[in-house]
Amino acid sequence: MLETAERGASSSTKAPPHERYLEAFRWMLTARVLEEKLASLYRGGMIVGGVYLGRGQEAISAACGMFLDKSKGDLFAPLIRDQAGRSAFGEPLLDVVRTYLGSAKGPMRGRDGNIHRGRPREGQLAMISHLGAMISVLVGRLMAKRMRGEKGFVGLTTIGEGGMQTGATHEGMNIAAVEQVPLVVVATNNHYAYSTPNDREFACAALVDRAKAYGYEGATVDGTDLAACLDVIGGAVKRARAGRPPQLVVAEILRLAGHGEHDDASYVAPEIKKESFAQDALQRAEKLILDEGLLGREGLQQMRAQIAAEVDAAVATAQQEDAPHASEEDWSALSTRELADQFA
């Protein structure tokens, strides 16, 4: 059965905001403030490697991380634009900054690219690729948990509409449906796979139409509407946990930055920037908060100031820490020599 859930012109609805709306907004704002800082550090030559921002995608990402429960054994496989979700799932700001600045004290201990960080033992998988690889990895982890007799858990991963066209995505989504694992795939259609527009990526009328073919339940959502993202993604997680088929949620947005900070996004057609899905989710959420009286301007300013102070403190700490010393490293594949010896 194919289910759809869309909130369309939710800005005119009189329904009260989601009970976790302010919490979600805080994760969105945390991601925006942090990534603005990372972009500044990148432009100042202090970050080696790319910087890929989730600007415009924060509402979707926050909802992805918020409804997962580590105490139930839930797993999260985020991608490069999922900082809001990572933070909501419990990733410390210091982990992020240490990884970008190459600190040996970071979760990857300065050994890997800044987008591949994770803490698998705590349920957050380290990203391999944003082109579909994490679906198969997550499905394998979910099957392993079930084989061990665990119950009540859910796994969620994200994918861009460009990544939806890869063989890895097809294989992972297919085996998840065949094995009926509790999986949620949130696909963000930001209308450009790097610089490739939708009409050169796929020919189906809508990506959510694939849900029925795979044996999934499907839903669509306006990715600029935080309330809708909370409702739809939260509902998908609930259904997966209840034993329903795997869930596919397709969110419509426009990425509000280039593919990375090295990209000026000059290929984006001017007319697409006028579409409803091109709104800034953070600005839209802030307007609703003010309109509904959930928080005043002073309260919002205090929230931003507090988050900025937390980000600055994390950066200051990481900047004082050493990078790995090649002469002192054994570069064991299994984290440390002591851990590797346990498996010898």
LODO-885325 format. One record per residue (C-alpha): residue in one letter; x, y, z. Coordinates in Angstrom, 1 decimal, always signed. Layout:
// residues N
<aa=A&c1=X&c2=Y&c3=Z>
...
// end
This chain:
// residues 344
<aa=M&c1=+0.0&c2=+0.0&c3=+0.0>
<aa=L&c1=+1.3&c2=+3.4&c3=-0.9>
<aa=E&c1=+0.6&c2=+6.1&c3=+1.6>
<aa=T&c1=+1.1&c2=+9.8&c3=+1.0>
<aa=A&c1=+1.2&c2=+12.6&c3=+3.5>
<aa=E&c1=+1.6&c2=+16.1&c3=+2.4>
<aa=R&c1=+1.1&c2=+19.3&c3=+4.3>
<aa=G&c1=+1.0&c2=+21.8&c3=+1.4>
<aa=A&c1=+0.2&c2=+25.3&c3=+2.5>
<aa=S&c1=+0.8&c2=+24.6&c3=+6.2>
<aa=S&c1=+1.7&c2=+28.2&c3=+6.9>
<aa=S&c1=-2.0&c2=+29.0&c3=+6.8>
<aa=T&c1=-3.1&c2=+26.2&c3=+9.1>
<aa=K&c1=-4.6&c2=+26.9&c3=+12.5>
<aa=A&c1=-3.5&c2=+23.6&c3=+14.0>
<aa=P&c1=-1.1&c2=+24.1&c3=+17.0>
<aa=P&c1=+2.6&c2=+23.5&c3=+16.3>
<aa=H&c1=+4.1&c2=+20.1&c3=+17.1>
<aa=E&c1=+4.9&c2=+19.7&c3=+20.8>
<aa=R&c1=+8.6&c2=+19.4&c3=+20.0>
<aa=Y&c1=+8.7&c2=+22.3&c3=+17.6>
<aa=L&c1=+11.0&c2=+24.5&c3=+19.7>
<aa=E&c1=+13.3&c2=+21.6&c3=+20.4>
<aa=A&c1=+13.5&c2=+20.9&c3=+16.6>
<aa=F&c1=+14.1&c2=+24.6&c3=+15.9>
<aa=R&c1=+17.0&c2=+24.6&c3=+18.3>
<aa=W&c1=+18.7&c2=+21.7&c3=+16.5>
<aa=M&c1=+18.1&c2=+23.5&c3=+13.2>
<aa=L&c1=+19.6&c2=+26.7&c3=+14.5>
<aa=T&c1=+22.5&c2=+24.8&c3=+16.1>
<aa=A&c1=+23.3&c2=+23.3&c3=+12.7>
<aa=R&c1=+23.1&c2=+26.7&c3=+10.9>
<aa=V&c1=+25.3&c2=+28.5&c3=+13.4>
<aa=L&c1=+27.9&c2=+25.7&c3=+13.4>
<aa=E&c1=+28.0&c2=+25.4&c3=+9.7>
<aa=E&c1=+28.4&c2=+29.2&c3=+9.3>
<aa=K&c1=+31.4&c2=+28.9&c3=+11.5>
<aa=L&c1=+32.8&c2=+25.9&c3=+9.6>
<aa=A&c1=+32.4&c2=+27.9&c3=+6.3>
<aa=S&c1=+34.3&c2=+30.8&c3=+7.8>
<aa=L&c1=+37.1&c2=+28.5&c3=+8.9>
<aa=Y&c1=+37.2&c2=+26.9&c3=+5.5>
<aa=R&c1=+37.5&c2=+30.3&c3=+3.8>
<aa=G&c1=+40.3&c2=+31.2&c3=+6.2>
<aa=G&c1=+42.3&c2=+28.1&c3=+5.1>
<aa=M&c1=+41.9&c2=+26.4&c3=+8.5>
<aa=I&c1=+40.0&c2=+23.3&c3=+7.2>
<aa=V&c1=+41.6&c2=+20.7&c3=+5.0>
<aa=G&c1=+39.1&c2=+19.0&c3=+2.7>
<aa=G&c1=+35.6&c2=+20.0&c3=+1.7>
<aa=V&c1=+32.9&c2=+21.6&c3=+3.7>
<aa=Y&c1=+29.3&c2=+20.6&c3=+2.7>
<aa=L&c1=+26.5&c2=+22.6&c3=+4.2>
<aa=G&c1=+22.9&c2=+21.5&c3=+4.9>
<aa=R&c1=+21.6&c2=+25.1&c3=+4.5>
<aa=G&c1=+17.9&c2=+24.7&c3=+3.7>
<aa=Q&c1=+17.7&c2=+21.1&c3=+4.8>
<aa=E&c1=+17.8&c2=+21.6&c3=+8.5>
<aa=A&c1=+14.1&c2=+20.8&c3=+9.1>
<aa=I&c1=+14.2&c2=+17.5&c3=+7.4>
<aa=S&c1=+17.5&c2=+16.6&c3=+9.2>
<aa=A&c1=+16.4&c2=+17.6&c3=+12.7>
<aa=A&c1=+13.2&c2=+15.4&c3=+12.4>
<aa=C&c1=+15.4&c2=+12.5&c3=+11.3>
<aa=G&c1=+17.5&c2=+12.6&c3=+14.4>
<aa=M&c1=+14.8&c2=+13.5&c3=+16.9>
<aa=F&c1=+12.5&c2=+10.5&c3=+16.7>
<aa=L&c1=+15.3&c2=+7.9&c3=+17.1>
<aa=D&c1=+15.8&c2=+6.4&c3=+20.5>
<aa=K&c1=+19.3&c2=+5.1&c3=+21.5>
<aa=S&c1=+17.8&c2=+3.3&c3=+24.5>
<aa=K&c1=+15.8&c2=+1.1&c3=+22.1>
<aa=G&c1=+18.8&c2=+0.3&c3=+20.0>
<aa=D&c1=+17.9&c2=+2.7&c3=+17.1>
<aa=L&c1=+20.5&c2=+3.3&c3=+14.4>
<aa=F&c1=+21.2&c2=+6.5&c3=+12.4>
<aa=A&c1=+23.2&c2=+6.7&c3=+9.2>
<aa=P&c1=+23.4&c2=+10.4&c3=+8.4>
<aa=L&c1=+25.0&c2=+12.0&c3=+5.3>
<aa=I&c1=+26.9&c2=+15.2&c3=+4.6>
<aa=R&c1=+24.0&c2=+17.6&c3=+5.1>
<aa=D&c1=+22.6&c2=+16.1&c3=+8.3>
<aa=Q&c1=+24.2&c2=+18.2&c3=+11.0>
<aa=A&c1=+20.9&c2=+19.0&c3=+12.6>
<aa=G&c1=+20.0&c2=+15.4&c3=+12.8>
<aa=R&c1=+23.4&c2=+14.4&c3=+14.1>
<aa=S&c1=+23.1&c2=+17.0&c3=+16.9>
<aa=A&c1=+19.6&c2=+15.8&c3=+17.7>
<aa=F&c1=+20.8&c2=+12.2&c3=+17.9>
<aa=G&c1=+23.4&c2=+13.3&c3=+20.4>
<aa=E&c1=+26.6&c2=+14.1&c3=+18.5>
<aa=P&c1=+28.6&c2=+16.6&c3=+20.6>
<aa=L&c1=+29.7&c2=+19.9&c3=+18.9>
<aa=L&c1=+33.2&c2=+19.1&c3=+19.9>
<aa=D&c1=+33.2&c2=+15.9&c3=+17.9>
<aa=V&c1=+32.3&c2=+17.8&c3=+14.8>
<aa=V&c1=+34.8&c2=+20.6&c3=+15.2>
<aa=R&c1=+37.6&c2=+18.2&c3=+16.2>
<aa=T&c1=+37.1&c2=+16.2&c3=+13.0>
<aa=Y&c1=+37.0&c2=+19.3&c3=+10.8>
<aa=L&c1=+40.2&c2=+20.7&c3=+12.4>
<aa=G&c1=+42.0&c2=+17.4&c3=+12.4>
<aa=S&c1=+42.4&c2=+16.9&c3=+16.1>
<aa=A&c1=+43.8&c2=+13.6&c3=+17.3>
<aa=K&c1=+41.2&c2=+13.7&c3=+20.1>
<aa=G&c1=+38.3&c2=+13.6&c3=+17.7>
<aa=P&c1=+36.2&c2=+10.5&c3=+17.0>
<aa=M&c1=+38.2&c2=+9.7&c3=+13.9>
<aa=R&c1=+41.4&c2=+10.8&c3=+15.7>
<aa=G&c1=+42.4&c2=+13.1&c3=+12.8>
<aa=R&c1=+42.8&c2=+10.1&c3=+10.5>
<aa=D&c1=+39.9&c2=+10.4&c3=+8.1>
<aa=G&c1=+38.0&c2=+13.0&c3=+6.1>
<aa=N&c1=+35.8&c2=+15.4&c3=+8.0>
<aa=I&c1=+32.5&c2=+14.0&c3=+6.6>
<aa=H&c1=+33.2&c2=+10.3&c3=+7.7>
<aa=R&c1=+32.9&c2=+10.7&c3=+11.4>
<aa=G&c1=+30.6&c2=+8.6&c3=+13.5>
<aa=R&c1=+30.3&c2=+6.6&c3=+16.7>
<aa=P&c1=+29.0&c2=+3.2&c3=+15.6>
<aa=R&c1=+28.9&c2=+1.8&c3=+19.2>
<aa=E&c1=+26.4&c2=+4.6&c3=+20.1>
<aa=G&c1=+24.2&c2=+4.0&c3=+17.1>
<aa=Q&c1=+25.6&c2=+6.6&c3=+14.7>
<aa=L&c1=+27.2&c2=+5.0&c3=+11.7>
<aa=A&c1=+30.2&c2=+6.6&c3=+10.1>
<aa=M&c1=+29.4&c2=+7.7&c3=+6.6>
<aa=I&c1=+31.1&c2=+5.8&c3=+3.8>
<aa=S&c1=+29.5&c2=+7.6&c3=+0.8>
<aa=H&c1=+26.5&c2=+9.8&c3=+0.2>
<aa=L&c1=+25.6&c2=+7.8&c3=-3.0>
<aa=G&c1=+23.6&c2=+5.0&c3=-1.4>
<aa=A&c1=+26.2&c2=+2.9&c3=+0.4>
<aa=M&c1=+24.8&c2=+3.6&c3=+3.8>
<aa=I&c1=+21.4&c2=+2.0&c3=+3.0>
<aa=S&c1=+23.0&c2=-1.5&c3=+2.5>
<aa=V&c1=+25.2&c2=-1.0&c3=+5.6>
<aa=L&c1=+22.3&c2=+0.0&c3=+7.7>
<aa=V&c1=+20.1&c2=-2.9&c3=+6.4>
<aa=G&c1=+22.9&c2=-5.3&c3=+7.4>
<aa=R&c1=+23.1&c2=-3.9&c3=+10.9>
<aa=L&c1=+19.4&c2=-4.1&c3=+11.3>
<aa=M&c1=+19.4&c2=-7.8&c3=+10.1>
<aa=A&c1=+22.2&c2=-8.5&c3=+12.5>
<aa=K&c1=+20.3&c2=-7.0&c3=+15.4>
<aa=R&c1=+17.3&c2=-9.1&c3=+14.6>
<aa=M&c1=+19.4&c2=-12.3&c3=+14.4>
<aa=R&c1=+20.6&c2=-11.5&c3=+17.9>
<aa=G&c1=+17.0&c2=-11.5&c3=+19.1>
<aa=E&c1=+16.7&c2=-7.7&c3=+19.6>
<aa=K&c1=+13.3&c2=-6.1&c3=+19.2>
<aa=G&c1=+11.7&c2=-2.7&c3=+19.0>
<aa=F&c1=+14.5&c2=-0.9&c3=+17.1>
<aa=V&c1=+14.5&c2=+1.2&c3=+14.0>
<aa=G&c1=+17.1&c2=+2.3&c3=+11.5>
<aa=L&c1=+17.0&c2=+5.6&c3=+9.6>
<aa=T&c1=+19.2&c2=+6.9&c3=+6.8>
<aa=T&c1=+19.0&c2=+9.7&c3=+4.4>
<aa=I&c1=+19.8&c2=+10.1&c3=+0.7>
<aa=G&c1=+19.7&c2=+12.8&c3=-1.9>
<aa=E&c1=+17.6&c2=+12.4&c3=-5.1>
<aa=G&c1=+20.9&c2=+12.1&c3=-7.0>
<aa=G&c1=+21.9&c2=+9.2&c3=-4.8>
<aa=M&c1=+18.5&c2=+7.6&c3=-5.4>
<aa=Q&c1=+19.7&c2=+6.8&c3=-9.0>
<aa=T&c1=+22.6&c2=+4.6&c3=-8.0>
<aa=G&c1=+22.8&c2=+0.8&c3=-8.0>
<aa=A&c1=+23.8&c2=+0.7&c3=-4.3>
<aa=T&c1=+20.5&c2=+2.5&c3=-3.4>
<aa=H&c1=+18.4&c2=+0.0&c3=-5.4>
<aa=E&c1=+20.1&c2=-3.0&c3=-3.9>
<aa=G&c1=+19.8&c2=-1.8&c3=-0.4>
<aa=M&c1=+16.2&c2=-0.7&c3=-0.6>
<aa=N&c1=+15.3&c2=-4.0&c3=-2.3>
<aa=I&c1=+16.8&c2=-6.3&c3=+0.3>
<aa=A&c1=+15.3&c2=-4.2&c3=+3.1>
<aa=A&c1=+11.8&c2=-4.9&c3=+1.7>
<aa=V&c1=+12.5&c2=-8.5&c3=+1.0>
<aa=E&c1=+13.8&c2=-9.0&c3=+4.6>
<aa=Q&c1=+11.2&c2=-6.6&c3=+6.0>
<aa=V&c1=+13.6&c2=-4.8&c3=+8.3>
<aa=P&c1=+12.4&c2=-1.7&c3=+10.3>
<aa=L&c1=+14.0&c2=+0.8&c3=+8.0>
<aa=V&c1=+13.1&c2=+4.5&c3=+7.2>
<aa=V&c1=+14.7&c2=+6.1&c3=+4.1>
<aa=V&c1=+14.4&c2=+9.9&c3=+3.9>
<aa=A&c1=+15.1&c2=+11.1&c3=+0.4>
<aa=T&c1=+15.7&c2=+14.8&c3=+0.0>
<aa=N&c1=+14.9&c2=+16.1&c3=-3.5>
<aa=N&c1=+16.9&c2=+19.3&c3=-3.6>
<aa=H&c1=+16.4&c2=+19.4&c3=-7.4>
<aa=Y&c1=+20.1&c2=+19.3&c3=-8.3>
<aa=A&c1=+22.4&c2=+16.3&c3=-7.9>
<aa=Y&c1=+25.5&c2=+18.6&c3=-7.7>
<aa=S&c1=+24.7&c2=+20.5&c3=-10.9>
<aa=T&c1=+22.4&c2=+17.9&c3=-12.6>
<aa=P&c1=+18.7&c2=+19.0&c3=-12.6>
<aa=N&c1=+15.9&c2=+16.6&c3=-11.9>
<aa=D&c1=+14.9&c2=+16.1&c3=-15.6>
<aa=R&c1=+18.3&c2=+14.6&c3=-16.3>
<aa=E&c1=+18.2&c2=+12.4&c3=-13.2>
<aa=F&c1=+15.0&c2=+10.5&c3=-13.4>
<aa=A&c1=+11.9&c2=+10.1&c3=-15.6>
<aa=C&c1=+9.3&c2=+9.0&c3=-13.1>
<aa=A&c1=+6.6&c2=+11.6&c3=-12.2>
<aa=A&c1=+7.6&c2=+11.6&c3=-8.5>
<aa=L&c1=+10.3&c2=+9.7&c3=-6.6>
<aa=V&c1=+7.7&c2=+8.6&c3=-4.0>
<aa=D&c1=+6.1&c2=+6.5&c3=-6.7>
<aa=R&c1=+9.0&c2=+4.1&c3=-6.3>
<aa=A&c1=+7.8&c2=+3.2&c3=-2.8>
<aa=K&c1=+5.1&c2=+0.9&c3=-4.1>
<aa=A&c1=+7.4&c2=-0.9&c3=-6.5>
<aa=Y&c1=+9.9&c2=-1.6&c3=-3.8>
<aa=G&c1=+7.3&c2=-2.8&c3=-1.3>
<aa=Y&c1=+7.6&c2=+0.3&c3=+0.9>
<aa=E&c1=+5.0&c2=+2.7&c3=+2.3>
<aa=G&c1=+5.6&c2=+6.1&c3=+0.9>
<aa=A&c1=+5.0&c2=+9.7&c3=+2.0>
<aa=T&c1=+5.9&c2=+13.1&c3=+0.6>
<aa=V&c1=+6.6&c2=+16.3&c3=+2.7>
<aa=D&c1=+7.4&c2=+19.9&c3=+2.2>
<aa=G&c1=+10.9&c2=+20.0&c3=+3.5>
<aa=T&c1=+10.7&c2=+23.7&c3=+4.2>
<aa=D&c1=+7.9&c2=+23.2&c3=+6.7>
<aa=L&c1=+9.3&c2=+22.0&c3=+10.1>
<aa=A&c1=+5.9&c2=+21.1&c3=+11.5>
<aa=A&c1=+5.2&c2=+18.9&c3=+8.4>
<aa=C&c1=+8.6&c2=+17.3&c3=+8.7>
<aa=L&c1=+8.0&c2=+16.4&c3=+12.3>
<aa=D&c1=+4.6&c2=+14.9&c3=+11.6>
<aa=V&c1=+5.6&c2=+12.9&c3=+8.5>
<aa=I&c1=+9.1&c2=+11.7&c3=+9.5>
<aa=G&c1=+7.9&c2=+11.0&c3=+13.1>
<aa=G&c1=+5.0&c2=+9.0&c3=+11.7>
<aa=A&c1=+7.3&c2=+7.0&c3=+9.4>
<aa=V&c1=+9.6&c2=+6.1&c3=+12.3>
<aa=K&c1=+6.5&c2=+5.0&c3=+14.4>
<aa=R&c1=+5.2&c2=+2.8&c3=+11.6>
<aa=A&c1=+8.5&c2=+1.1&c3=+11.0>
<aa=R&c1=+8.9&c2=+0.4&c3=+14.8>
<aa=A&c1=+5.4&c2=-1.1&c3=+14.8>
<aa=G&c1=+6.4&c2=-3.7&c3=+12.2>
<aa=R&c1=+5.0&c2=-2.1&c3=+9.1>
<aa=P&c1=+6.9&c2=-2.3&c3=+5.8>
<aa=P&c1=+10.0&c2=-0.2&c3=+5.2>
<aa=Q&c1=+9.2&c2=+3.5&c3=+4.9>
<aa=L&c1=+10.2&c2=+6.0&c3=+2.1>
<aa=V&c1=+9.8&c2=+9.7&c3=+2.8>
<aa=V&c1=+10.5&c2=+12.1&c3=+0.0>
<aa=A&c1=+11.1&c2=+15.7&c3=+1.0>
<aa=E&c1=+11.0&c2=+18.6&c3=-1.5>
<aa=I&c1=+13.4&c2=+21.5&c3=-1.1>
<aa=L&c1=+16.0&c2=+23.6&c3=-2.9>
<aa=R&c1=+19.6&c2=+23.4&c3=-1.5>
<aa=L&c1=+20.4&c2=+27.0&c3=-0.4>
<aa=A&c1=+24.1&c2=+26.6&c3=-1.1>
<aa=G&c1=+26.4&c2=+25.1&c3=-3.6>
<aa=H&c1=+27.2&c2=+21.4&c3=-3.5>
<aa=G&c1=+30.1&c2=+22.4&c3=-1.2>
<aa=E&c1=+31.8&c2=+25.6&c3=-0.2>
<aa=H&c1=+33.9&c2=+25.3&c3=-3.3>
<aa=D&c1=+30.8&c2=+25.6&c3=-5.6>
<aa=D&c1=+29.0&c2=+28.9&c3=-6.3>
<aa=A&c1=+25.8&c2=+27.1&c3=-7.6>
<aa=S&c1=+25.7&c2=+29.3&c3=-10.7>
<aa=Y&c1=+24.0&c2=+26.5&c3=-12.5>
<aa=V&c1=+20.7&c2=+26.9&c3=-10.5>
<aa=A&c1=+18.1&c2=+28.4&c3=-12.8>
<aa=P&c1=+16.8&c2=+31.8&c3=-11.5>
<aa=E&c1=+13.1&c2=+30.7&c3=-11.9>
<aa=I&c1=+13.5&c2=+27.7&c3=-9.6>
<aa=K&c1=+14.5&c2=+30.1&c3=-6.7>
<aa=K&c1=+10.9&c2=+31.5&c3=-6.8>
<aa=E&c1=+9.3&c2=+28.1&c3=-6.2>
<aa=S&c1=+7.7&c2=+27.4&c3=-2.8>
<aa=F&c1=+10.2&c2=+24.6&c3=-2.1>
<aa=A&c1=+13.0&c2=+27.2&c3=-2.3>
<aa=Q&c1=+12.1&c2=+28.9&c3=+1.0>
<aa=D&c1=+14.6&c2=+28.9&c3=+3.9>
<aa=A&c1=+13.2&c2=+26.4&c3=+6.4>
<aa=L&c1=+15.0&c2=+28.1&c3=+9.3>
<aa=Q&c1=+13.4&c2=+31.5&c3=+8.5>
<aa=R&c1=+10.0&c2=+29.9&c3=+8.0>
<aa=A&c1=+10.2&c2=+28.2&c3=+11.3>
<aa=E&c1=+11.4&c2=+31.4&c3=+13.1>
<aa=K&c1=+8.4&c2=+33.3&c3=+11.6>
<aa=L&c1=+6.0&c2=+30.6&c3=+12.9>
<aa=I&c1=+7.5&c2=+30.8&c3=+16.4>
<aa=L&c1=+7.0&c2=+34.5&c3=+16.5>
<aa=D&c1=+3.5&c2=+34.4&c3=+15.0>
<aa=E&c1=+2.4&c2=+31.7&c3=+17.4>
<aa=G&c1=+4.1&c2=+33.4&c3=+20.4>
<aa=L&c1=+6.1&c2=+30.3&c3=+21.2>
<aa=L&c1=+9.1&c2=+32.6&c3=+21.9>
<aa=G&c1=+9.8&c2=+36.3&c3=+21.5>
<aa=R&c1=+12.5&c2=+38.0&c3=+19.5>
<aa=E&c1=+14.6&c2=+38.4&c3=+22.6>
<aa=G&c1=+14.3&c2=+34.7&c3=+23.4>
<aa=L&c1=+15.4&c2=+33.8&c3=+19.9>
<aa=Q&c1=+18.3&c2=+36.2&c3=+20.1>
<aa=Q&c1=+19.3&c2=+34.6&c3=+23.4>
<aa=M&c1=+19.1&c2=+31.1&c3=+21.9>
<aa=R&c1=+21.3&c2=+32.1&c3=+19.0>
<aa=A&c1=+23.8&c2=+33.7&c3=+21.3>
<aa=Q&c1=+24.0&c2=+30.7&c3=+23.6>
<aa=I&c1=+24.5&c2=+28.3&c3=+20.6>
<aa=A&c1=+27.2&c2=+30.6&c3=+19.1>
<aa=A&c1=+29.0&c2=+30.6&c3=+22.5>
<aa=E&c1=+28.9&c2=+26.8&c3=+22.5>
<aa=V&c1=+30.3&c2=+26.6&c3=+19.0>
<aa=D&c1=+33.0&c2=+29.1&c3=+19.7>
<aa=A&c1=+34.0&c2=+27.2&c3=+22.8>
<aa=A&c1=+34.2&c2=+24.0&c3=+20.8>
<aa=V&c1=+36.4&c2=+25.6&c3=+18.1>
<aa=A&c1=+38.7&c2=+27.2&c3=+20.7>
<aa=T&c1=+39.2&c2=+23.8&c3=+22.4>
<aa=A&c1=+39.9&c2=+22.0&c3=+19.1>
<aa=Q&c1=+42.3&c2=+24.6&c3=+17.9>
<aa=Q&c1=+44.5&c2=+24.0&c3=+20.9>
<aa=E&c1=+44.7&c2=+20.3&c3=+20.3>
<aa=D&c1=+47.4&c2=+18.5&c3=+18.3>
<aa=A&c1=+47.0&c2=+16.7&c3=+15.0>
<aa=P&c1=+48.1&c2=+13.1&c3=+14.8>
<aa=H&c1=+51.9&c2=+12.6&c3=+14.8>
<aa=A&c1=+52.9&c2=+10.2&c3=+12.0>
<aa=S&c1=+56.0&c2=+9.1&c3=+13.8>
<aa=E&c1=+53.9&c2=+8.0&c3=+16.8>
<aa=E&c1=+51.1&c2=+6.4&c3=+15.0>
<aa=D&c1=+50.8&c2=+2.7&c3=+14.1>
<aa=W&c1=+47.7&c2=+3.4&c3=+11.9>
<aa=S&c1=+45.9&c2=+0.1&c3=+12.9>
<aa=A&c1=+42.7&c2=-0.5&c3=+10.9>
<aa=L&c1=+40.9&c2=-1.5&c3=+14.1>
<aa=S&c1=+41.1&c2=+1.8&c3=+16.0>
<aa=T&c1=+44.1&c2=+1.0&c3=+18.3>
<aa=R&c1=+46.8&c2=-1.6&c3=+18.6>
<aa=E&c1=+45.3&c2=-2.9&c3=+21.9>
<aa=L&c1=+42.0&c2=-3.4&c3=+20.2>
<aa=A&c1=+43.6&c2=-5.1&c3=+17.2>
<aa=D&c1=+45.5&c2=-7.4&c3=+19.4>
<aa=Q&c1=+42.2&c2=-8.6&c3=+21.0>
<aa=F&c1=+41.3&c2=-10.0&c3=+17.6>
<aa=A&c1=+44.7&c2=-11.5&c3=+16.7>
// end
